[in-house]
């Protein structure tokens, strides 16, 4: 049985409803869709996810790398890339390390769209945390990064057991 004691007397079971609430807030509020509407991005979620993967990666990537970041299969990414290329938000490049492979990068329009989207979301998050002290904000950020990294590593390790 998993340990549900956080070590300080608090029960980890109390965290689960909050994690579920956060997921619900992010999904039901339509936060992503609201931000897309605010910045004038007429994209579906997968298209936006590709643009954000390239934006946060900060470099051109192979389709497989984009798929890994999105945690989907490569063909799923390829289908959406065609739409993004027609809209001139991404472009394909030859991979200098492997002439058979193809890289995908944001166009200036795609990068600008991603910047506006991220700035909008971060602005909203900043407003939501505006009553927090700088120390509390830093602690939250550090612990959130640690939690997501540790959870991703745990899930990856346990997926190999299945």
C-alpha positions as protocol buffer text, in pm:
chain_id: "A"
residue {
  index: 1
  type: UNK
  ca { x: 0 y: 0 z: 0 }
}
residue {
  index: 2
  type: UNK
  ca { x: 125 y: 348 z: -84 }
}
residue {
  index: 3
  type: UNK
  ca { x: 237 y: 577 z: 196 }
}
residue {
  index: 4
  type: UNK
  ca { x: -22 y: 853 z: 235 }
}
residue {
  index: 5
  type: UNK
  ca { x: 151 y: 1034 z: 522 }
}
residue {
  index: 6
  type: UNK
  ca { x: 343 y: 1339 z: 405 }
}
residue {
  index: 7
  type: UNK
  ca { x: 587 y: 1296 z: 693 }
}
residue {
  index: 8
  type: UNK
  ca { x: 469 y: 1602 z: 878 }
}
residue {
  index: 9
  type: UNK
  ca { x: 145 y: 1454 z: 1005 }
}
residue {
  index: 10
  type: UNK
  ca { x: -62 y: 1572 z: 710 }
}
residue {
  index: 11
  type: UNK
  ca { x: -250 y: 1317 z: 505 }
}
residue {
  index: 12
  type: UNK
  ca { x: -166 y: 1310 z: 135 }
}
residue {
  index: 13
  type: UNK
  ca { x: -527 y: 1209 z: 73 }
}
residue {
  index: 14
  type: UNK
  ca { x: -620 y: 1572 z: 130 }
}
residue {
  index: 15
  type: UNK
  ca { x: -411 y: 1668 z: -174 }
}
residue {
  index: 16
  type: UNK
  ca { x: -605 y: 1452 z: -421 }
}
residue {
  index: 17
  type: UNK
  ca { x: -926 y: 1659 z: -414 }
}
residue {
  index: 18
  type: UNK
  ca { x: -720 y: 1974 z: -474 }
}
residue {
  index: 19
  type: UNK
  ca { x: -537 y: 1819 z: -768 }
}
residue {
  index: 20
  type: UNK
  ca { x: -870 y: 1711 z: -912 }
}
residue {
  index: 21
  type: UNK
  ca { x: -1010 y: 2059 z: -853 }
}
residue {
  index: 22
  type: UNK
  ca { x: -713 y: 2214 z: -1031 }
}
residue {
  index: 23
  type: UNK
  ca { x: -763 y: 1985 z: -1329 }
}
residue {
  index: 24
  type: UNK
  ca { x: -1131 y: 2070 z: -1337 }
}
residue {
  index: 25
  type: UNK
  ca { x: -1060 y: 2442 z: -1312 }
}
residue {
  index: 26
  type: UNK
  ca { x: -812 y: 2427 z: -1598 }
}
residue {
  index: 27
  type: UNK
  ca { x: -1047 y: 2226 z: -1819 }
}
residue {
  index: 28
  type: UNK
  ca { x: -1393 y: 2358 z: -1739 }
}
residue {
  index: 29
  type: UNK
  ca { x: -1292 y: 2720 z: -1727 }
}
residue {
  index: 30
  type: UNK
  ca { x: -1183 y: 2690 z: -2088 }
}
residue {
  index: 31
  type: UNK
  ca { x: -867 y: 2875 z: -1988 }
}
residue {
  index: 32
  type: UNK
  ca { x: -674 y: 2760 z: -2293 }
}
residue {
  index: 33
  type: UNK
  ca { x: -960 y: 2839 z: -2528 }
}
residue {
  index: 34
  type: UNK
  ca { x: -1014 y: 3178 z: -2364 }
}
residue {
  index: 35
  type: UNK
  ca { x: -647 y: 3262 z: -2410 }
}
residue {
  index: 36
  type: UNK
  ca { x: -659 y: 3149 z: -2775 }
}
residue {
  index: 37
  type: UNK
  ca { x: -962 y: 3369 z: -2832 }
}
residue {
  index: 38
  type: UNK
  ca { x: -794 y: 3663 z: -2657 }
}
residue {
  index: 39
  type: UNK
  ca { x: -489 y: 3641 z: -2885 }
}
residue {
  index: 40
  type: UNK
  ca { x: -689 y: 3570 z: -3199 }
}
residue {
  index: 41
  type: UNK
  ca { x: -559 y: 3216 z: -3246 }
}
residue {
  index: 42
  type: UNK
  ca { x: -803 y: 3000 z: -3438 }
}
residue {
  index: 43
  type: UNK
  ca { x: -641 y: 2665 z: -3354 }
}
residue {
  index: 44
  type: UNK
  ca { x: -750 y: 2335 z: -3212 }
}
residue {
  index: 45
  type: UNK
  ca { x: -584 y: 2204 z: -2895 }
}
residue {
  index: 46
  type: UNK
  ca { x: -340 y: 1970 z: -3074 }
}
residue {
  index: 47
  type: UNK
  ca { x: -226 y: 2248 z: -3305 }
}
residue {
  index: 48
  type: UNK
  ca { x: -171 y: 2479 z: -3012 }
}
residue {
  index: 49
  type: UNK
  ca { x: 11 y: 2203 z: -2823 }
}
residue {
  index: 50
  type: UNK
  ca { x: 252 y: 2161 z: -3115 }
}
residue {
  index: 51
  type: UNK
  ca { x: 318 y: 2534 z: -3128 }
}
residue {
  index: 52
  type: UNK
  ca { x: 375 y: 2544 z: -2752 }
}
residue {
  index: 53
  type: UNK
  ca { x: 606 y: 2240 z: -2763 }
}
residue {
  index: 54
  type: UNK
  ca { x: 820 y: 2415 z: -3025 }
}
residue {
  index: 55
  type: UNK
  ca { x: 802 y: 2745 z: -2836 }
}
residue {
  index: 56
  type: UNK
  ca { x: 903 y: 2599 z: -2499 }
}
residue {
  index: 57
  type: UNK
  ca { x: 1166 y: 2378 z: -2663 }
}
residue {
  index: 58
  type: UNK
  ca { x: 1324 y: 2687 z: -2814 }
}
residue {
  index: 59
  type: UNK
  ca { x: 1455 y: 2502 z: -3118 }
}
residue {
  index: 60
  type: UNK
  ca { x: 1355 y: 2311 z: -3425 }
}
residue {
  index: 61
  type: UNK
  ca { x: 1254 y: 1952 z: -3344 }
}
residue {
  index: 62
  type: UNK
  ca { x: 1184 y: 1625 z: -3513 }
}
residue {
  index: 63
  type: UNK
  ca { x: 824 y: 1506 z: -3523 }
}
residue {
  index: 64
  type: UNK
  ca { x: 908 y: 1230 z: -3275 }
}
residue {
  index: 65
  type: UNK
  ca { x: 1046 y: 1479 z: -3025 }
}
residue {
  index: 66
  type: UNK
  ca { x: 733 y: 1694 z: -3053 }
}
residue {
  index: 67
  type: UNK
  ca { x: 519 y: 1381 z: -3006 }
}
residue {
  index: 68
  type: UNK
  ca { x: 719 y: 1283 z: -2698 }
}
residue {
  index: 69
  type: UNK
  ca { x: 669 y: 1627 z: -2545 }
}
residue {
  index: 70
  type: UNK
  ca { x: 295 y: 1604 z: -2616 }
}
residue {
  index: 71
  type: UNK
  ca { x: 284 y: 1238 z: -2507 }
}
residue {
  index: 72
  type: UNK
  ca { x: 111 y: 1130 z: -2828 }
}
residue {
  index: 73
  type: UNK
  ca { x: 200 y: 918 z: -3130 }
}
residue {
  index: 74
  type: UNK
  ca { x: 402 y: 1068 z: -3415 }
}
residue {
  index: 75
  type: UNK
  ca { x: 127 y: 1030 z: -3680 }
}
residue {
  index: 76
  type: UNK
  ca { x: -103 y: 1242 z: -3464 }
}
residue {
  index: 77
  type: UNK
  ca { x: 152 y: 1524 z: -3475 }
}
residue {
  index: 78
  type: UNK
  ca { x: 214 y: 1483 z: -3848 }
}
residue {
  index: 79
  type: UNK
  ca { x: -156 y: 1529 z: -3931 }
}
residue {
  index: 80
  type: UNK
  ca { x: -171 y: 1854 z: -3738 }
}
residue {
  index: 81
  type: UNK
  ca { x: 160 y: 1981 z: -3875 }
}
residue {
  index: 82
  type: UNK
  ca { x: 15 y: 1987 z: -4226 }
}
residue {
  index: 83
  type: UNK
  ca { x: -254 y: 2231 z: -4111 }
}
residue {
  index: 84
  type: UNK
  ca { x: -2 y: 2446 z: -3925 }
}
residue {
  index: 85
  type: UNK
  ca { x: 226 y: 2455 z: -4229 }
}
residue {
  index: 86
  type: UNK
  ca { x: -59 y: 2565 z: -4456 }
}
residue {
  index: 87
  type: UNK
  ca { x: -132 y: 2843 z: -4207 }
}
residue {
  index: 88
  type: UNK
  ca { x: 238 y: 2937 z: -4214 }
}
residue {
  index: 89
  type: UNK
  ca { x: 280 y: 2892 z: -3838 }
}
residue {
  index: 90
  type: UNK
  ca { x: 547 y: 2620 z: -3873 }
}
residue {
  index: 91
  type: UNK
  ca { x: 784 y: 2511 z: -4147 }
}
residue {
  index: 92
  type: UNK
  ca { x: 985 y: 2201 z: -4220 }
}
residue {
  index: 93
  type: UNK
  ca { x: 1361 y: 2199 z: -4251 }
}
residue {
  index: 94
  type: UNK
  ca { x: 1621 y: 1943 z: -4346 }
}
residue {
  index: 95
  type: UNK
  ca { x: 1797 y: 1799 z: -4043 }
}
residue {
  index: 96
  type: UNK
  ca { x: 2168 y: 1887 z: -4079 }
}
residue {
  index: 97
  type: UNK
  ca { x: 2260 y: 1575 z: -3878 }
}
residue {
  index: 98
  type: UNK
  ca { x: 2049 y: 1333 z: -4082 }
}
residue {
  index: 99
  type: UNK
  ca { x: 1953 y: 1417 z: -4439 }
}
residue {
  index: 100
  type: UNK
  ca { x: 1667 y: 1165 z: -4427 }
}
residue {
  index: 101
  type: UNK
  ca { x: 1507 y: 1335 z: -4124 }
}
residue {
  index: 102
  type: UNK
  ca { x: 1300 y: 1648 z: -4110 }
}
residue {
  index: 103
  type: UNK
  ca { x: 1291 y: 1917 z: -3845 }
}
residue {
  index: 104
  type: UNK
  ca { x: 999 y: 2146 z: -3771 }
}
residue {
  index: 105
  type: UNK
  ca { x: 1036 y: 2503 z: -3648 }
}
residue {
  index: 106
  type: UNK
  ca { x: 806 y: 2793 z: -3573 }
}
residue {
  index: 107
  type: UNK
  ca { x: 779 y: 3064 z: -3834 }
}
residue {
  index: 108
  type: UNK
  ca { x: 794 y: 3423 z: -3710 }
}
residue {
  index: 109
  type: UNK
  ca { x: 410 y: 3426 z: -3714 }
}
residue {
  index: 110
  type: UNK
  ca { x: 399 y: 3102 z: -3514 }
}
residue {
  index: 111
  type: UNK
  ca { x: 652 y: 3231 z: -3261 }
}
residue {
  index: 112
  type: UNK
  ca { x: 462 y: 3557 z: -3222 }
}
residue {
  index: 113
  type: UNK
  ca { x: 135 y: 3369 z: -3167 }
}
residue {
  index: 114
  type: UNK
  ca { x: 297 y: 3145 z: -2906 }
}
residue {
  index: 115
  type: UNK
  ca { x: 446 y: 3450 z: -2730 }
}
residue {
  index: 116
  type: UNK
  ca { x: 107 y: 3622 z: -2713 }
}
residue {
  index: 117
  type: UNK
  ca { x: -63 y: 3307 z: -2585 }
}
residue {
  index: 118
  type: UNK
  ca { x: 196 y: 3241 z: -2314 }
}
residue {
  index: 119
  type: UNK
  ca { x: 201 y: 3607 z: -2210 }
}
residue {
  index: 120
  type: UNK
  ca { x: -178 y: 3602 z: -2176 }
}
residue {
  index: 121
  type: UNK
  ca { x: -180 y: 3287 z: -1963 }
}
residue {
  index: 122
  type: UNK
  ca { x: 109 y: 3401 z: -1745 }
}
residue {
  index: 123
  type: UNK
  ca { x: -61 y: 3735 z: -1697 }
}
residue {
  index: 124
  type: UNK
  ca { x: -375 y: 3561 z: -1570 }
}
residue {
  index: 125
  type: UNK
  ca { x: -172 y: 3334 z: -1340 }
}
residue {
  index: 126
  type: UNK
  ca { x: 18 y: 3639 z: -1214 }
}
residue {
  index: 127
  type: UNK
  ca { x: -309 y: 3815 z: -1138 }
}
residue {
  index: 128
  type: UNK
  ca { x: -438 y: 3509 z: -951 }
}
residue {
  index: 129
  type: UNK
  ca { x: -119 y: 3508 z: -739 }
}
residue {
  index: 130
  type: UNK
  ca { x: -99 y: 3885 z: -696 }
}
residue {
  index: 131
  type: UNK
  ca { x: -182 y: 3861 z: -325 }
}
residue {
  index: 132
  type: UNK
  ca { x: 103 y: 3618 z: -264 }
}
residue {
  index: 133
  type: UNK
  ca { x: 437 y: 3734 z: -131 }
}
residue {
  index: 134
  type: UNK
  ca { x: 738 y: 3696 z: -361 }
}
residue {
  index: 135
  type: UNK
  ca { x: 870 y: 3426 z: -125 }
}
residue {
  index: 136
  type: UNK
  ca { x: 542 y: 3230 z: -143 }
}
residue {
  index: 137
  type: UNK
  ca { x: 537 y: 3259 z: -522 }
}
residue {
  index: 138
  type: UNK
  ca { x: 896 y: 3129 z: -542 }
}
residue {
  index: 139
  type: UNK
  ca { x: 822 y: 2842 z: -303 }
}
residue {
  index: 140
  type: UNK
  ca { x: 512 y: 2748 z: -503 }
}
residue {
  index: 141
  type: UNK
  ca { x: 706 y: 2756 z: -830 }
}
residue {
  index: 142
  type: UNK
  ca { x: 993 y: 2547 z: -693 }
}
residue {
  index: 143
  type: UNK
  ca { x: 763 y: 2286 z: -537 }
}
residue {
  index: 144
  type: UNK
  ca { x: 542 y: 2265 z: -846 }
}
residue {
  index: 145
  type: UNK
  ca { x: 846 y: 2199 z: -1065 }
}
residue {
  index: 146
  type: UNK
  ca { x: 975 y: 1939 z: -822 }
}
residue {
  index: 147
  type: UNK
  ca { x: 637 y: 1768 z: -799 }
}
residue {
  index: 148
  type: UNK
  ca { x: 580 y: 1749 z: -1175 }
}
residue {
  index: 149
  type: UNK
  ca { x: 936 y: 1627 z: -1238 }
}
residue {
  index: 150
  type: UNK
  ca { x: 911 y: 1362 z: -966 }
}
residue {
  index: 151
  type: UNK
  ca { x: 565 y: 1251 z: -1078 }
}
residue {
  index: 152
  type: UNK
  ca { x: 677 y: 1226 z: -1441 }
}
residue {
  index: 153
  type: UNK
  ca { x: 981 y: 1018 z: -1340 }
}
residue {
  index: 154
  type: UNK
  ca { x: 767 y: 793 z: -1121 }
}
residue {
  index: 155
  type: UNK
  ca { x: 505 y: 739 z: -1390 }
}
residue {
  index: 156
  type: UNK
  ca { x: 771 y: 670 z: -1650 }
}
residue {
  index: 157
  type: UNK
  ca { x: 939 y: 412 z: -1424 }
}
residue {
  index: 158
  type: UNK
  ca { x: 612 y: 241 z: -1334 }
}
residue {
  index: 159
  type: UNK
  ca { x: 493 y: 238 z: -1697 }
}
residue {
  index: 160
  type: UNK
  ca { x: 791 y: 18 z: -1778 }
}
residue {
  index: 161
  type: UNK
  ca { x: 667 y: -233 z: -1517 }
}
residue {
  index: 162
  type: UNK
  ca { x: 331 y: -278 z: -1693 }
}
